[in-house]
Amino acid sequence: MAEPTTAAAATALTLSAASLLPFINGNALLGAVFGAALFATTKKDLKPLQRLSTMILATGIGYLLTPEIIARTFISNDATAGMVAAIFSLPIILKIMVWVDQSNLSDIINKFFRGGGTS
């Protein structure tokens, strides 16, 4: 099995190559990838699949929240805003992953579709 840093590097390379598309903000995507990779490679208690999934989710969230970070804070650089959004989204993603892992399907359905249930 590949090392976590190898998987992170491969993901970063793939997502960075996507920044060559004309409708993609390359700076924001690269910043989000770096922020997600920074956090995903420093967390040692994650399984490889969790590490990869958190990195991909944090990259997407970081990329999508970049314009909002720029509009509402003093940060004016796309790459920095993407990195900040990715780094701050990862703890939330990890909490959700732990909750989903420890819950059964009926708890999740009750929480989101019926408005009830506490856990």
Buried (B, 14 or more C-beta within 10 A) or exposed (E): EEEBEEBBBEBBEEBBEEBEEEEEBBBBBBBBBBBBBBBBBEBEEBEEEBBBBBBBBBBBBBBBBBBEBBEEEEBEBBBBBBBBBBBBBBEEBBEEBEEEEEBEEEBBEBBEEEEEBEE
